[in-house]
């Protein structure tokens, strides 16, 4: 219970969680929160400013885009896209990355060498370039975006976790587990994995922030989730094209991305500080 | 010294070759699984099936895959990536035309990132142990989480749209005719001695370069701060104090020298990411560099350009890490001795 208490008392964790919660509520309850259909076009009222500004319409609280779609509704539904990608993609990247990291770190030798070289080559591709090229091959769509992020970002988990596994493997209780006859599988899942879990949780939180950005980037470039699924990146791209008529259209999606990304990063940073045993010991001494 | 440097350079270049080959293989593999017919795409729509077949044979597409990879590799080594399907120009020359603009942007951003990173790191270190420390830490966490994509949009929104202070589209206002001497615009406007045009180009560069610089400086700040903290734990700092040196001289003359090395290692990694980060910033600011070329090509599945640009990005990023490694050697007396 000590860990949970420490998390609850950490300012970073709570502020980060609060920010994510706002986005998450929008994502989960989008149909109830959004004032209108995010894809409904009203070509008579395009590029309207927010309702409180001159020329605004109270039917469109945050204004409309170049096709007369309601910005607020698109923003709320965009949260759905962003959170789906964040959760599924980072869990996917985590699964691949951490399995390979445990294999490499635990068995060492040839396995470690091969996995290490694959990671090296993978990482010599700049992530933006690799994800763009992958999207050319995969085509657009929510599932494709998720797959591209998994294929690009599993290396982040693999590299960091591998060195953690190397440390944990040296501990006496791991040797003891082997001595009393635990199989390799059981040693990894019961003894090594729980020790790397705090780091894993931190990395997942940081990766969710990255996934939100990558999804926004791909949608911005026009290779994201596809035209009829609202996404923050698309809203920014639309506003960038009509920049002189629609400053609000630029501002709100930027704010939304900022909120989500900062939230995940604060949470990750806070978790790192509260879950890292070494940091805690250093502080208590 | 020079010999050690050359040795390191040679060793790093040799190690890079297999990595580069594998990167090529990966690039080739990803683009070969695409459901597009390269031969048909490079022919006019009126071409007959027989003509397309002939083209396919000419391009070596009827050979087995490993054979195709070798052909592709040989062409790539000579800069032959084929003609752009959409722009009807040689992809290699398109890259050569746009690369200088991207390099200019990246270098400007690296200077900004270095100045901000080192300055910010010193500032964070300076406020250690005071009430401002927590402010600095939270601020650097938040800054660290903002990617170049968001910085570019923030700056565009604030300084371009809201305040009308700086231009945010392209590299020059339309009334200027771009001089072409070296391909590097800032250098060219200087060489043909057009201060007005030089200034216009600089103004167009400020927002994109700052966006990149701001995104990549927080990590430098943090590493400099923590390595300074490490250095100050060492005995020689206390000894310098006993000798009566001022805190300023200890920091600049002694501590910084030792703390800069881990910072430099990180900067190498950061600058690699920074170079690929130019892509998004270019797209946001309609800056005519390699990034815009790449994104246009990706939208149109223009394979020759995608391959040429993708490979160029990888090579430049590899080169940056090698250069930084060499710099590390020059600055690190421990490695120099060996």
HADDOCK unambig.tbl for C-alpha pairs under 7 A between the chains (distance, minus, plus):
assign (segid A and resid 121 and name CA) (segid B and resid 19 and name CA) 5.81 0.50 0.50
assign (segid A and resid 121 and name CA) (segid B and resid 22 and name CA) 6.65 0.50 0.50
assign (segid A and resid 121 and name CA) (segid B and resid 23 and name CA) 6.31 0.50 0.50
assign (segid A and resid 124 and name CA) (segid B and resid 314 and name CA) 6.49 0.50 0.50
assign (segid A and resid 125 and name CA) (segid B and resid 314 and name CA) 5.72 0.50 0.50
assign (segid A and resid 126 and name CA) (segid B and resid 273 and name CA) 6.65 0.50 0.50
assign (segid A and resid 126 and name CA) (segid B and resid 276 and name CA) 5.95 0.50 0.50
assign (segid A and resid 126 and name CA) (segid B and resid 314 and name CA) 6.76 0.50 0.50
assign (segid A and resid 128 and name CA) (segid B and resid 276 and name CA) 6.86 0.50 0.50
assign (segid A and resid 129 and name CA) (segid B and resid 310 and name CA) 6.49 0.50 0.50
assign (segid A and resid 136 and name CA) (segid B and resid 298 and name CA) 6.15 0.50 0.50
assign (segid A and resid 136 and name CA) (segid B and resid 301 and name CA) 6.50 0.50 0.50
assign (segid A and resid 137 and name CA) (segid B and resid 30 and name CA) 6.80 0.50 0.50
assign (segid A and resid 137 and name CA) (segid B and resid 31 and name CA) 6.65 0.50 0.50
assign (segid A and resid 137 and name CA) (segid B and resid 34 and name CA) 5.02 0.50 0.50
assign (segid A and resid 254 and name CA) (segid B and resid 150 and name CA) 6.86 0.50 0.50
assign (segid A and resid 261 and name CA) (segid B and resid 145 and name CA) 6.63 0.50 0.50
assign (segid A and resid 262 and name CA) (segid B and resid 142 and name CA) 6.14 0.50 0.50
assign (segid A and resid 262 and name CA) (segid B and resid 145 and name CA) 5.87 0.50 0.50
assign (segid A and resid 265 and name CA) (segid B and resid 145 and name CA) 6.01 0.50 0.50
